[in-house]
Amino acid sequence: MSHDVHIIGGGLAGSEAAWQLARRGLRVRLSEMRGGGHGTPAHQGDGLAELVCSNSFRSDDDERNAVGLLHHEMRACDSLVMAAAAKAQVPAGSALAVDRDVFSAEIEAALVAQPGLELVRERVETLPSAGLTIVATGPLTAGALAQSIGAATGAESLAFFDAIAPIVQHESINMDVCWMAARWDKGGKDYINCPMTRDQYLAFREELLAGDKTEFREWEANTPYFEGCMPIEVMAERGVDTLRFGPMKPVGLDNPHWATPEHPSGRWPHAVVQLRQDNKLGTLWNMVGFQTKLKYGEQQRVFRTIPGLEQAEFARLGGLHRNTFINSPTLLDRQLRLKSSPHIRFAGQITGCEGYVESASVGLLAGLMAAAELAGREWTAPPRTTALGALLSHITGDAEAETYQPMNVNFGLFPPVDPDVKKKQRKEAYTARAKADLAGWVVSLV
């Protein structure tokens, strides 16, 4: 065999796993079908670790936010994804957002520079029968391989819909109507804000509800949506003010164009559409929270009714794709190995974690586990009090298998802190405890 570990899938999880193994001198075969004559319904190119939905890794606050804590922990583990994100970062207030193209290029360049790593553009259609393998094919696993996984697991994979937000060219946005600010002025003026009056908001909501939408295939008809990536029109169906308490929340955003002598700083609109920078040049901006299943023509028509976007030019329109994952709490052991075939590990979104960073972190752990196994060392899991440990524990047995659904990292996955800690201080208590416990665990890594 020409390799020590075969990784199937060159997304965030597969790339991170490959990095952790290759930098330890192990031989890795990284199989990625894109670029080998095959694509997916959602990817635009063939670069490794392409970001499909958003360009944001969400909050970078490692003192009060669980995903920010996960950022911190991954950096402590020499994460390639976090290193590439630092090089590709674009302004996004307190969030970590990146230029997608720069990010993907950084990932691929770092991996192909590893002497023990072989990147192969190929479509793998069956699970290998022998040899250490990490399956990190993500939510868009190709049909034949998905069937092979189904046969190996003895059960049908769960599935849900994931939606993609549109991207707008900056020069087509009317800044005489829009303005730049972050909510409550936190993190700088990093978002473009499109204001709506009450009448404009109500009319816009009606257009969302009435707009022509993509039809589901028969096999998709009963697939549920993931709550963290809900299409904008589905949210609109839930109530008149649902959007105003979600992605179109106006609080903390004073519109300077509406300034008066009585309100020199402006006033809050009834609703606000925010756009976040999507590339380093600042030429592309994505519509925050505007994942959609509207048909392309309807997207252009409806979204151009938003004040300031009347002449919007779209670099990418929104889309919808099916997302699949396995019932990991039932099928995997505590080292992400398939119980029925322990030479195979699963990593990334196919395990049921949700989010870019969560996916990459599970890939990181899978790589570390495989490295320890090859070295003949006993694997020590990260403490459950850490973000890495809490997420791993949830995936590999702590979650309720019968109701298992995709999950972002959150403090609800962590063991409770001391009940005497005041409510306002609990987030800091979670992160402080995690950092202290992580420090001891990282020393054990080789």
N, C-alpha and C positions, 0 to 999 in steps of 0.2 A: 504494500500500500504506500502511495506517495505522500500521504498526509496523515497527521495524527487525529485531526478533527475535521469533519465535513459539516460546513454551515450552509444551510439552504435558505436563501433570502438575504438580499443586500440592503434592507431597510435600516432603520435606526438600531433595532435590536441585534440584527445579524452583524452589522458593521461594528457595533460596540463589543459584541462577543468576540469577533475576529481580532479586534485590536487587543483585547485583554489576553488572548492566547498568543498572538504573534509577537507581542512585545516581551513575552516570557520565553521566546525562542522555540515555540512549538510550530509545527507545520500545519497550515490551514488551507483547505480548499473552500473557497467562498463561491457558491453558485448563485447567480442572479439571472433570471430569465429575460429581464428587459435588456435590450441591446443584442439579444440573440435571435431576433426575429419575432419576439413575442412582447406584448404589452398588457396593460390592464385598463379597465374603464375609467380610472381616475388619474393615473400618472400621465405627466406631460412629456417626460424624457426618459433617459436611461441611466442617469446619474445615481450613484449610491446614496442612500439616506435622503431621497427626495421628500420634501414636505408637501403633502397633498392638500390638507384642509386649510389650516392657518399657518402663519409664519411665526407664531408666538409660542414660547415655552412657558407662558403664564408668569405668575409672580416670581420675582427673584429675592423676595424678602425672606431671609432664613431665620428670622427671629419670631415672626408671627404667622407664617404661612407654611403649610405642609409641603407644597410643591417647591417653595423656595428652600426649605430644609433639604428636600431631595436633591436640589441643585448642589447645595453645599456638600452633601455626602458623596455625590458622584465625583465632584472635583477632588475630594480627598482620596478617591480611588483611581485617580488618573484617568478620568473618563475622556475618551476621544470626542464624544458628542458635545460635552461641555467646553472642551478646548476649541473645537471648531465653531461653536456658538459665540464664543468670546471674539474670535476673529471676524465673524460675519455679523456682529451685532448692529442693529439699527435702533434709533430712538423709539421708546415705547413707554415712557413714564417709569413706573416701578416694575414693569414687566420686562422679561427678556425676550426680545424678538430679533429675528435675523433676516438677512438677505438670503433667500432660498438658494439661489444659484451659487453664491459664494460659499454657503454652508456645505452644500453637496460636494462642491469641488474640493474643499478642504478635507472632508472625510475621505474622498476617493484618493486624493494625493497622498495622505498619510498612510493609507492601507497598502497601496501598490508599492510604496517605498519600503515596506517590510520584506526582507529577503525570504522569509519562510512562508509568505502568503501568496497563493495563486488565485487570482480572480478569473472565474470562468463564466462566460455568458452562455448559459444553457438552461434548459427547462427540465427540471427533475420531476418525473411523473409518478414515482413510487418511493415509499420510504425505504432507505437502505436496510438490508437484512442483517448487516454486521458493521462494526466500526463505530466509534463515538461520533454521534451526529447531533447537531442542534438545528431544530426546525424553527425558523424565524420568518415564515412566509407571510405573516401579517393577515390583515382582514380580507385581502384579495387573493387568497391562495387559489392557484389555478385548479380547474375542475378535476383533472385526473389525480393530482396529488391530494386534493381534498377528499376524493373518494378513497384513496389509499389510507389516509388518516382516519376516515370514518370506519374503514374495515379493521384498522388496528385498534381503535378505541372501542369498537363494539357498540357505538351509539352515534346518533346524528349530532353534528355540531349545532350549537345554538347560533342564531343570527339576528342582526338588527341592521337598520339603515343608518348610514353616516352621510352627512350632507356637506357640500363645499361652498364656501362664500365667494362672491365675485371680487375681482380686483379692478380698480379704476385708475386710469392714467391721470396723474396729478394736474397736468396742464389743462385738462378738460373740466376741472372743478372750479366753480365760481366763488372765489374768495371774497368777493364783495358781499356775498350772502353768508358764507361759512366763515368760521374763525378757528384759530388753533389754541387749544388749551387742554390740560388734563383735569379731571374732576377734582374739585377743591384745590386746584393749582398744585397738586402733588406730582413731583417728578418732571416738571417742565411742561412746556406747551407742545406736547408730542402727538396729540390727536387732532384731526380735522373734524369739526363739529357742524352738522347740518341741522338748523333749527326748524321746528314745526310749531305752528299755532294749533289750537284745539281743532279747528275746522280742517286744517291740512292733515292732521294726524288721523282724524276720523275718516276722511276721504281716502287716505293712503291705506288704512286698514281694510276698507271695503274693496279696494283694488287687489290687495293681497288675497282676500277671501274669494274674489270672483275670478282671479287670473287663471289662465289655462295651465294645468300642471301635468307633469309626466305621469303616464299610466303604469301601474305595476304589472309585471308579468304574473302569471298564475302562481308560480312557485314563490313569489315575493309577497303575495297578498296579505299574509298573516304575520309578516316580519315586523317587530316593534321598533320604534325609534329609541336611540340612546338619549337620555334626558340631557346630557351635557353637550349635545350637538344637534339640537332640535331645529328643524326647518322653521324659518321666520313665519311662514304662513300657518304652520301647525300651531305655533305659539299664539298667533292672532286668533285662531279658532277658540282658544280657551277662555277668552273674555275680552271686553273692550279695553281694559287697562293692563292686560298681561304684558304687552310689549313695553309699556311705560314703567313697569317695575322690573323689566329685564334688560335686553340689549339697548332699548331706546330710553333708558332712564335719564331724566334731565337734571336731577339734583346735583348741585355743586358745579354747574356750568352756566356762568353768567354770560349772556350774549352781548358783546360790546356794541354790536350794530343796533341794539335796541335801547341804548343808553338815553336817559332823559335827565333833566336837572334834578328830579327827585330820586332817580336811580342812576347815578353817573357811571356805575360799573356795569350797567345793563341789568337784565332780568332773566330768570329761568324760562326757557321755552316750555311748551306743553310736553314736547317730546324731542329727542335728539338722536340723529343717526351719526355714529362715530366711524371714522376711517383711521386705520393704523398703518404707518409706513411699512412697506413690504420689501423694499430693497435699499441698498446703501445709497444709491443715487437719489432716492426720494422721488423717483418718477412713478412708482407704483404704490397704490394704497388699497388695502383690503377693507371691506365693509364689515365691521366688527359684529359678530352674532348674526350675520345675514346668510347663513346657510339656507339653501332653498331647493325646492323641487319644481319651481316654475319653469316652463319651457323657455328656451333661449329668447325668442321674440318677446315673450311676456316679461321676462326679466328686464330687458332694455326699456320697454314701454313703462312698466310700473316703477322701476327704480329711477327713471328720469322725471318722475313726478315729485321726487324728494327735492326740497329747496336747495339750490346750489349744484345739483346734479342734472339739471335740465339738458345739458349738452355733454353728459358723461360719455367718455369712450372707455369701453371695457377691454382690458388686456386679457381677462379670463372671466367667463360667466360661471355661475354656480352650477352644481351638479349633484347627483345622488347616486350612491352605490351601496350595495349590500356588504355588510361587515360580518365576518364569521369568526367564531372562537369555540374552543372546546370547554367542556365542564371540568376545569382543572382540579378543583377540590376532590373530585372523585377519581380522576384519571392519573394524576401526577403524585409522585412522592415529594418529600420535603426538599429534594434536590432537583426538582423540575423534571425528573425522569419519568417516562411513561412506565407505569407499573408493569404492564404486560410485555414491554420491550425496553428494559432499562438502559440499553445502549443509546436510546434516543431521548434527548431533552427537548422541551419546547420553551420558547422565549418570545417576549414581545406581545403584541396585541392578540395574537392567536390564543394566548393563555387567559384572556379576559381582563387584563389590565387595560386601562384607557388613558390615552394621552401620549404625546411624544416622549416626554421625559420618563414617564412610567415605563413605556415600552423599552426605551434604551436602558433603563436601570435593570430591568429583568434580563436583558441581553448581557449586561455587564456581569450580573450574578451567575448566569449560565456559563459564561466564559471562565469565571473564577472557579466555579465548581468543576468544570472539565479539566482545568489546569491542575487543580489539586488531585483529581482522580488519576491523571496521567503521571503525576509526581509521586503517587503512592502516599499522599498525605491525607490525614483525616480532615474532612471539611467541617469548619465551624461557621454556622450561619451568623449573619449580623444580628445583634440583639433586637428583640421585638420592640424595644423602646425607640429604635431608630426608624426613619422613613423606609429605608431599604428592608429592614427586618419586618416591619409592619405590613408592607406590601407583599413581600414574599410569603409571610405567614397566611395572609388573606387568600392568596392564590392557591396555596398548596394544602389547604385543609381547614382554615379557620372560618371561611365563608360557608354559608348554608348552601349546600349543593343543589337542593331542589329549587331554589329561587336565585341561583347564581346569575349575576348580570355584570356587564363591564363596570369597572370602578376606577375612578381617579384616586390618587393618594389623598388622604384627609385625616385629620386628627381622630376621627371616629374609629380608625383602624388600630390606633395605638392603645396600649394598656393605660388605664386612667392614671392621672397624676394624683398626688395627695389631695383628698377632698377638702382639706383646710385651706388650700390655695384659693384665693379670691378669683371669681369668674373672670375679671378683667386681666388677670395675670396668668391664666391657664395656658394660653398659647405660648407665651415666653417660657413657661415651665416645661411644656412639652419639648420645645426646641433646645433648651438648655440641657435637659436630661439626655436628649438624643445625642447632642454633640459630645457630651462627656463620655457616654457609652460607646459612641462610634470611635473615639480616639483610641480606646483600648483595643477594639477589634481590628482597626486598620493596621496596627503594629503586627498583627498575626499574618497579614497578607505577604506573599512572596512574589 
